[in-house]
Amino acid sequence: LFVLISFSHFVGIFFVGDGARAAVDVNISGRQRMLSQRILYVARRHVDSNYTDEEAETILRQAYQQFLSAHNALVSEDERPLSAVAKRIYFDPEGPRLDQDARAFATDVKRLLDGWKPDRLPAYDRIARIGTGQLLTDLNAAVGAFEREARRLDRLEDNVQNVGYAISMIALLFTGVLKIRPPQRMIEQALYALEENKEQ
């Protein structure tokens, strides 16, 4: 019983980690979607001013860097392996291939900012087309997919912790009846750890 309690405790910790990463992915993907729309708005200002609006250029550069940073955080495996959901959204040839589209969008934003002047307007046209079309659709889909994954992991975490809690209570009752004090103390400690984990 003590082995089962310990196992459920460590599995619960595993799901807490996965759930936390999924929540971060929800936030970052939502931010990336918001930044894509900010880029479109400010890029229009930049183009309308014939590239002379310094404030618009500054905001556009910041939004470009933030968009690229958010995207790299979502697809990087430096801190954790990519989830199956992220792989399907960003890299699956049969899926949205959001990695490819987001990087093409960012490349055109950079071209609009620093490219040859004759190349800037065509770059803006591509940004406007994809940013209000397929890219926005796929970014919306990414946010929704990450939200569903976060909810799924939350449910799994709750189930594992509830099972661990039930095992702990049964084990505590069992050891109390048999007056086995050292295992009882260990089980009480494991139960306390489970409750702390559930509160987190």
Backbone as a ProteinNet text record, in pm:
[ID]
protein_1_A
[PRIMARY]
LFVLISFSHFVGIFFVGDGARAAVDVNISGRQRMLSQRILYVARRHVDSNYTDEEAETILRQAYQQFLSAHNALVSEDERPLSAVAKRIYFDPEGPRLDQDARAFATDVKRLLDGWKPDRLPAYDRIARIGTGQLLTDLNAAVGAFEREARRLDRLEDNVQNVGYAISMIALLFTGVLKIRPPQRMIEQALYALEENKEQ
[TERTIARY]
82.4	0	86.2	194.1	282	344.5	379.4	435.1	332.4	206.6	100.8	82.1	86.3	72.1	185.8	308.8	424.6	414.8	371.2	357.7	255.9	139.7	36.3	82.9	162.8	216.1	307.7	400	494.4	427.7	329.1	253.2	179	124.3	56.2	150	273	372.5	400	409.3	433.1	322.3	196.5	85.3	78.5	119.7	124.9	220.6	337.7	435	380.3	317.2	259.9	147.7	64.7	-45.6	5.2	112.4	168.9	224.5	291.7	346.4	233.6	126.5	12.6	-49.5	-58.4	-113.6	-25.1	106.3	198.9	180.9	164.9	144.2	16.2	-88.6	-213.6	-186.4	-114.7	-87.7	-1	103.3	194.7	125.8	48.3	-19.2	-123.7	-191	-284.5	-213	-95.7	-16	31	72.2	116.6	2.3	-115.8	-232.9	-257.5	-252.5	-273	-166.7	-42	67.9	53.2	1.2	-17.7	-113.7	-216.5	-312.5	-255.5	-174.7	-107.5	-14.7	57.1	148.3	71.2	-43.4	-123.1	-165.1	-210.6	-258.9	-145.4	-32.5	78.5	146.9	151.9	211.6	134.6	2.2	-78.9	-40.5	-22.3	21.9	156.7	246.3	382.2	379.4	298.3	287.9	220.7	113.1	40.8	125.7	222.7	311.1	428.4	426.2	539.5	668.5	651.5	763.3	834.1	762.6	823.6	771	670.3	613	704.8	786.8	887.7	824.4	714.5	647.9	592.4	529.6	475.5	587.8	700.5	813.1	865.4	876.2	924.8	830.8	699.6	601	604.3	618.7	621.7	744	857.9	979.1	961.6	903.7	882.4	785.9	676.3	577.7	637.8	720.6	788.3	877.1	958.4	1047.7	968	860	778.2	705.5	657.3	590.5	687.8	808.4	908.1	951.4	965.9	1004.2	896.5	769.3	658.7	655.8	677.3	674.4	787.9	908.7	1022.3	999.9	936.2	907.4	810.7	716.5	617	674.8	771.9	822.6	957.5	1018	1149	1135.7	1233.9	1239.3	1353.7	1402.5	1514	1474.3	1352.1	1310.8	1221.8	1154	1068.1	1040.2	1012.3	976.4	843.4	829	702.7	592	476	361.2	313.7	235.4	179	90.9	22.2	-64.1	19.1	129.2	215	276.2	321.3	379.6	279.2	154.8	51.7	21	14.5	-21	91.8	213.9	324.9	404.6	407	499.1	437.6	319.7	258.9	231.2	287.8	262	114	35.9	-107.6	-186.7	-116.9	-184.1	-168.6	-188.3	-180.7	-40.5	63.6	203.2	224.3	183.7	186.5	328.3	424.5	563.1	605.9	578	616.2	545.6	415.4	339.2	376.2	397.2	432.8	569.5	663.5	796.8	793.4	710.6	695.9	636.1	538	477.6	583.6	663.1	766.9	872.6	906.7	1005.7	956.5	827.8	773.5	763.5	739.6	741.3	881.4	981.1	1119.9	1152.6	1100.5	1123.1	1055.2	938	868	947.5	1013	1089.5	1223.8	1294.1	1434.2	1467.8	1368.6	1397.7	1411.5	1447.7	1451.7	1312.4	1306.8	1177.3	1079.9	1123.5	1028	970.9	1041.7	994.6	899.2	888.2	813.4	662.6	608.4	463.8	416.2	486.2	445.7	453.3	553.6	564	443.3	403.6	285.3	160.7	146.5	28.8	19.8	134.7	134.1	98.5	154	122.1	-27.5	-84.6	-227.2	-313.6	-272.6	-352.6	-349.3	-229.7	-220	-262.4	-235.3	-265.8	-413.9	-493.7	-638.6	-706.3	-624.3	-679.3	-630.4	-547.2	-508.8	-430.1	-338.9	-258.6	-346.6	-439.4	-528.6	-613.4	-663.3	-742.2	-659.8	-534.8	-450.2	-407.5	-383.7	-349.3	-467.5	-588.3	-708	-717.4	-690.1	-695.2	-590	-472.2	-365.2	-406	-461.2	-505.1	-610.7	-707.6	-812	-756.4	-659.9	-601.1	-523.4	-447.7	-372.7	-467.6	-578	-675.5	-737.1	-772.4	-828.6	-727.3	-601	-496.2	-476.9	-481.2	-466.1	-580.9	-703.6	-818.9	-808.5	-761.3	-746.7	-645.7	-533.1	-430.4	-478.9	-558.7	-615	-704.6	-785.7	-874.6	-793.7	-689.9	-605.2	-536.2	-487.2	-419.8	-515.7	-638.8	-738.2	-769.7	-784.7	-816	-704.6	-579.3	-465.6	-457.8	-476.8	-468.6	-583	-702	-815.7	-791.9	-734.2	-701.8	-597.1	-493.7	-391.2	-446.5	-536.9	-598.7	-680.8	-756.5	-838.2	-750.1	-641.3	-549.1	-490.1	-456	-397.1	-493.9	-619.8	-719.5	-740.2	-745.1	-762.2	-641.9	-521.5	-400	-392.5	-434.7	-431.9	-527.7	-644.7	-741.6	-687.5	-626.1	-571.7	-463	-369.5	-259.5	-307.6	-412.8	-467.8	-530.9	-601.2	-664.8	-559.4	-450.5	-346.7	-243.5	-255.5	-162.9	-18.4	1.9	139.4	187.5	257.5	286.3	385.3	504.1	597	537.5	474.8	412.4	300.8	230.2	121.2	177.2	290.3	350	393	448.9	490.6	370.8	261.2	140.5	81.5	84.6	34.3	117.2	248.7	334.6	303.3	281.9	248.6	114.7	19.2	-112.9	-100.5	-17.1	4.7	66	161.6	224.2	122.2	33.2	-71.7	-163	-199.6	-287.5	-218.8	-90.3	-14.3	-8.3	15.8	23.4	-109.9	-218.4	-352.3	-380.8	-336.9	-358.4	-282.3	-162.7	-84	-150.7
-121.1	0	126.6	122.2	239.2	264.6	156.3	170.5	234.8	192.6	251	398.7	434.5	575	657.6	606.5	678.9	693.5	585.3	589.4	695.5	696.7	793.2	935.7	953.5	1085.7	1136.3	1051.1	1094.2	1110	1025.6	1044.4	1176.8	1211.4	1339.5	1456.6	1447.6	1552.2	1564.3	1450	1449.5	1525.2	1498.1	1564.4	1712.2	1749.1	1891.4	1963.9	1901.9	1962.8	1977.2	1871.5	1877	1979.3	1983.7	2079.8	2222.7	2246.7	2381.9	2423.5	2329.5	2362.2	2388.7	2311.5	2332.4	2469.6	2510.9	2643.1	2753.7	2734.9	2832.2	2839.7	2723.3	2720.6	2794.4	2781	2854.1	3004.3	3050.3	3193.7	3245.7	3169.5	3216.5	3215.3	3110.6	3105.4	3216.4	3247.7	3359.8	3491.4	3505.3	3627	3635.8	3524.5	3524.2	3567.3	3518.3	3557.3	3707.8	3760.6	3904	3986	3940.1	4012.5	4013.6	3905.5	3903.5	4013.2	4039.4	4143.5	4282.8	4296.2	4424.5	4457.2	4356.7	4377.4	4428.7	4368	4411.3	4556.8	4594.4	4731	4832.5	4805	4900.7	4900.3	4785.3	4778.2	4866.8	4870.1	4958.3	5104	5143.3	5280.2	5308.7	5212.6	5228.3	5248.1	5168.4	5178.8	5309.5	5346.4	5469.1	5594.2	5588.9	5704.6	5704.5	5610	5592.7	5563.5	5485.5	5436.8	5548.9	5657.3	5770.3	5785	5706.1	5713.6	5638.6	5714.2	5651.5	5574.4	5628.3	5558	5423.5	5424.1	5300.1	5199.4	5248.1	5158.3	5096	5177.1	5125.8	5018.9	5047.6	4951.3	4823.6	4840.1	4724.5	4637.6	4699.8	4622.1	4544.3	4609.3	4541.4	4423.4	4447.2	4340.9	4225.4	4257.3	4154	4067.4	4131	4055.9	3970.5	4026.2	3952.3	3834.9	3857	3750.1	3634.8	3668.3	3565.1	3493.8	3569.6	3510.3	3414.7	3454.9	3368.7	3241.2	3256.2	3138.9	3042.8	3096.8	3010.7	2939	3006.7	2942.7	2825.8	2838.7	2732.3	2609.9	2630.6	2518	2466.2	2535	2493.3	2372.5	2284	2168.6	2183.4	2306.7	2328.9	2296.9	2334.8	2317.8	2196.1	2148.9	2031.7	1978	1848.1	1794.3	1851.1	1866.4	1914.8	1813.9	1862.7	1774.3	1727.6	1621	1570.3	1676.3	1754.6	1861.2	1964.8	2009.2	2109.5	2056.3	1931.3	1873.3	1869.8	1833.8	1825.3	1963.9	2064.9	2198.9	2263.7	2247.2	2324.9	2252.4	2118.8	2049.4	1938.5	1892.1	1781.2	1823.4	1750.2	1786.3	1784.4	1702.4	1696	1796.6	1868.6	1964.5	2106.9	2204.9	2345.9	2392.3	2321.2	2361.8	2506.6	2533	2668.8	2722.1	2634.9	2680.8	2746.9	2682.5	2734.9	2867.7	2873.2	2993.9	3110.2	3082.1	3189.5	3246.6	3160.7	3210.8	3289.8	3247.5	3323.7	3461.3	3465.4	3592.1	3682.8	3628.1	3706.7	3755.2	3671.2	3710.6	3830.5	3831.3	3944.4	4070.2	4053.4	4170.9	4231.6	4146.5	4194.5	4260.8	4204.9	4263.5	4400.2	4411.9	4540	4645.1	4603.7	4697.3	4734.3	4636.8	4659	4623.5	4578.3	4537.4	4655.8	4624.7	4728	4787	4917.7	4985.6	4924.1	4885.2	4823.6	4690.5	4624.9	4495.4	4511.1	4631.2	4648.4	4635.1	4698.5	4691.8	4550.2	4476	4335.8	4253.5	4284.8	4214.4	4246.9	4373.9	4411.1	4340.7	4334.7	4268.4	4122.7	4055	3915.1	3905.9	3998.8	4001	4019.3	4115.8	4145.5	4027	3960	3847.7	3728.9	3690	3571.4	3603.8	3727.8	3764.6	3775.6	3803.2	3808.4	3681.2	3589	3466.2	3343.1	3264.5	3132.9	3138.8	3235.7	3242	3267.1	3360.8	3389.4	3267	3199.4	3076.8	2972.8	2953.6	2851.8	2892	3021.7	3067.2	3047	3073.1	3045.9	2896.8	2812.8	2667.6	2623.4	2685.6	2650.3	2683.6	2802.7	2841.6	2742.8	2709.1	2614.6	2477.5	2431	2298.8	2296	2401.4	2407.1	2415.8	2487.5	2495.2	2358.2	2285.6	2151.7	2058.7	2068.7	1984.9	2017.7	2146.1	2186.2	2131.8	2138.6	2085.1	1933.8	1865.1	1719.2	1680.9	1751.6	1721.6	1754.6	1860.2	1893.3	1780.6	1725.2	1614.8	1491.9	1460	1344.8	1364.4	1484.8	1513.4	1495.9	1546.9	1531.9	1385.3	1306.8	1164.4	1090.6	1117.1	1050.3	1087.6	1215.4	1258.5	1201.3	1191.1	1132.9	985.3	913.3	771.7	759.3	842.2	839.1	870.7	966.6	1003.3	887.1	821.1	707.6	594	564.8	459.3	494.7	622	665.5	645	680.6	665.5	518.8	433	289	234.8	276.1	228.2	277.4	403.3	458.8	382.7	351.8	273.7	134.2	71.7	-63.2	-67	28.3	29	69.2	153.2	191.3	72.9	-9.5	-129.2	-225.4	-242	-337.4	-277.2	-146.4	-77.1	-88.1	-74	-78.6	65.1	111.4	253.7	310.1	248.1	310	324.6	218.4	237.8	341.7	348.5	445.4	587.7	611.9	745.3	775.5	675.8	697.6	728.9	657.9	679	816.8	858.3	991.2	1099.1	1078.5	1174	1177	1057.8	1052.2	1118.5	1098.8	1161.1	1313	1361.8	1506.4	1561.4	1485.9	1528.2	1534.1	1434.5	1433.9	1554.3	1587.4	1702.5	1832.4	1844.9	1963.3	1974.1	1860.1	1856.8	1896.8	1852.6	1884.7	2034.1	2095.5	2239.3	2320	2273.5	2343.3	2335
0	0	0	79.4	83.4	-53.6	-124.4	-259.9	-352.2	-341.6	-424.5	-395.1	-266.4	-229	-288.6	-272.9	-326.4	-477.2	-543.4	-689.3	-730.7	-665.6	-701.8	-674	-567.7	-535.5	-646.3	-690.9	-793.3	-930.1	-959.1	-1083.4	-1079.4	-962.9	-947.6	-973.5	-922.5	-948.3	-1097.8	-1166.6	-1311.1	-1383.9	-1346.6	-1414.2	-1379.3	-1256.7	-1221.3	-1315	-1342.1	-1433.2	-1573.7	-1624.4	-1758.4	-1766.7	-1663.9	-1663	-1659.9	-1583.2	-1576.5	-1712.4	-1780.2	-1913.5	-2012.1	-2003.9	-2094.1	-2070.4	-1943.5	-1912.8	-1969.5	-1960.9	-2018.9	-2170.1	-2233.8	-2379.2	-2418.5	-2337.5	-2364.8	-2363.6	-2261.9	-2249	-2363.6	-2397.3	-2502.2	-2638.1	-2667.4	-2797.1	-2809.1	-2698.8	-2700.5	-2724.1	-2664.7	-2685.3	-2830.8	-2887.6	-3027.1	-3119.9	-3094.1	-3174.4	-3163.4	-3041.2	-3020.7	-3092.6	-3087	-3151.4	-3303.5	-3359.3	-3505.3	-3548.4	-3467.3	-3500.6	-3475	-3371.4	-3348.7	-3464.2	-3511.4	-3624.8	-3746.6	-3775.2	-3890.3	-3877.3	-3759.1	-3737.6	-3753.7	-3690	-3692.7	-3829.2	-3894.7	-4028.8	-4126.3	-4111.1	-4196.9	-4175.9	-4049.5	-4019.1	-4082.5	-4070.8	-4122.7	-4275.1	-4342.7	-4488.4	-4528.8	-4460.3	-4494.4	-4478.1	-4387.8	-4367.1	-4464.2	-4558.4	-4650.8	-4573.1	-4463	-4381.1	-4304.8	-4274.4	-4202.6	-4060	-4021.7	-3886.9	-3790.9	-3717.3	-3630.5	-3515.1	-3461.7	-3352.3	-3400.1	-3518.3	-3573.6	-3598.9	-3647.8	-3674.7	-3545.5	-3440.4	-3311.7	-3256	-3259.4	-3209.4	-3292.9	-3424.9	-3514.4	-3486.8	-3463.3	-3432.4	-3301.9	-3202.4	-3074.3	-3090.6	-3163.1	-3182.9	-3262.8	-3360.7	-3440.5	-3351.1	-3266	-3178	-3079.8	-3026.2	-2930.2	-2996.9	-3119.1	-3193	-3217.1	-3261.5	-3290	-3162.1	-3053.9	-2925.7	-2875.7	-2888	-2846	-2929.6	-3059.6	-3146.8	-3111.2	-3092.1	-3058.1	-2925.2	-2830.5	-2701.2	-2717.4	-2809.8	-2829.5	-2900.4	-2989.5	-3068.8	-3020.2	-2922.1	-2872.8	-2780.8	-2786.3	-2696	-2596.5	-2577.1	-2485	-2341.2	-2300.7	-2162	-2140.9	-2247.6	-2235.6	-2374.5	-2385.2	-2516.9	-2563	-2694	-2748	-2723	-2688.2	-2670.7	-2807.5	-2807.2	-2932.9	-2998.6	-2915.4	-2968.9	-3043.3	-2982.4	-3045.7	-3175	-3173.3	-3294.9	-3408.4	-3374.9	-3478.6	-3537.3	-3451.6	-3497.1	-3576.1	-3528.5	-3584.3	-3692.5	-3689.9	-3779.9	-3865.1	-3833	-3907.7	-4052.1	-4152	-4292.9	-4328.8	-4256.8	-4282.2	-4198.4	-4111.6	-4024.1	-4073.5	-3983.2	-4023.7	-4065.1	-4018.8	-4043	-3998.6	-3876.6	-3825	-3810	-3784.4	-3774.9	-3906.2	-4014.5	-4146.1	-4175.4	-4148.9	-4180.2	-4088.8	-3960.9	-3867.5	-3900.8	-3940.2	-3975.3	-4107.1	-4201.4	-4325.9	-4296.7	-4207.8	-4165.4	-4103.2	-4011	-3944.3	-4043.3	-4140.1	-4241.5	-4322.5	-4356	-4430.9	-4345.6	-4215.7	-4127.5	-4125	-4114.4	-4116.4	-4250	-4357.5	-4490.1	-4500.3	-4442.9	-4441.9	-4365	-4260.2	-4177.7	-4240.4	-4294.4	-4332.4	-4476.5	-4551.7	-4688.8	-4783.2	-4908.8	-5011.7	-5026	-5049.1	-5051.5	-5153.2	-5273.9	-5367.4	-5317.6	-5221.9	-5169.4	-5051	-4998.8	-4874	-4893.1	-4994.8	-5014.5	-5046.4	-5135.5	-5155	-5025.4	-4941.2	-4812.5	-4725.3	-4723.4	-4645.3	-4698.4	-4829.6	-4888.2	-4843.7	-4838.6	-4794.3	-4645.4	-4566.1	-4422.9	-4401.2	-4473.3	-4457.1	-4498.9	-4606.3	-4656.9	-4560.8	-4519.2	-4433.7	-4290.4	-4246.3	-4107.7	-4078.5	-4180.8	-4161.4	-4213.1	-4265.3	-4322.3	-4250.7	-4321.3	-4270.8	-4141.1	-4128.9	-4006.3	-3884.6	-3896.1	-3784	-3750.2	-3853.1	-3830.4	-3755.3	-3798.6	-3735.9	-3595.3	-3572.4	-3437.3	-3343.1	-3391.6	-3311.5	-3278.9	-3378.8	-3359.3	-3257.6	-3261.4	-3167.6	-3024.9	-3004.5	-2870.3	-2818.7	-2904.4	-2864.8	-2831.5	-2911.4	-2887.8	-2757.2	-2728.9	-2603.6	-2483.3	-2498.6	-2389.2	-2361	-2466.1	-2446.3	-2381	-2422.7	-2363.8	-2216	-2181.8	-2041.4	-1956.7	-2009.1	-1935	-1919	-2023.7	-2016.9	-1908.5	-1904.1	-1804.8	-1664.2	-1651.5	-1520.2	-1470.2	-1560.8	-1520	-1481	-1558.6	-1525.7	-1391.2	-1368.1	-1241.6	-1124.7	-1139.4	-1032.8	-1007	-1114.3	-1098.7	-1025.7	-1064.7	-1001	-853.7	-823.7	-684.7	-601.2	-660.4	-587.8	-557.5	-655.2	-632.7	-522.5	-529.4	-426.2	-288.3	-284	-155.9	-100.1	-189.5	-145.6	-93.8	-165.2	-120.9	14.8	32.3	159	274.8	252.6	359.1	396	292.2	318.4	394.4	349.6	415.4	559	581.9	716.5	808.2	756	833	864.6	762.2	775.9	882.6	876.1	973.1	1112	1115.6	1245.3	1314.9	1239.5	1296.7	1348.5	1272.4	1311.7	1406.4	1434.7	1525.3	1479.3	1346.9	1293.9	1284.7	1388.1	1401	1298.9	1277.4	1180.7	1040.7	984.2	853	858.4	970.7	981.2	969.6	1039.7	1029.9	887.2	817.3	678.2	590.3	613.1	532.1	560.5	689.9	723.6	653.5	648.2	577.7	429.1	370.3	227.8	201.2	292.8	278.7	285.8	377.1	389	259.9	202.7	77.5	-36.2	-40.7	-144.4	-132.1	-7.8	13.3	-26.7	5.4	-36.8	-187.1	-253.6	-399.8	-462.4	-401.5	-454.5	-441.3	-329.6	-311.1	-413.1	-454.8	-555.6	-691.9
[MASK]
++++++++++++++++++++++++++++++++++++++++++++++++++++++++++++++++++++++++++++++++++++++++++++++++++++++++++++++++++++++++++++++++++++++++++++++++++++++++++++++++++++++++++++++++++++++++++++++++++++++++

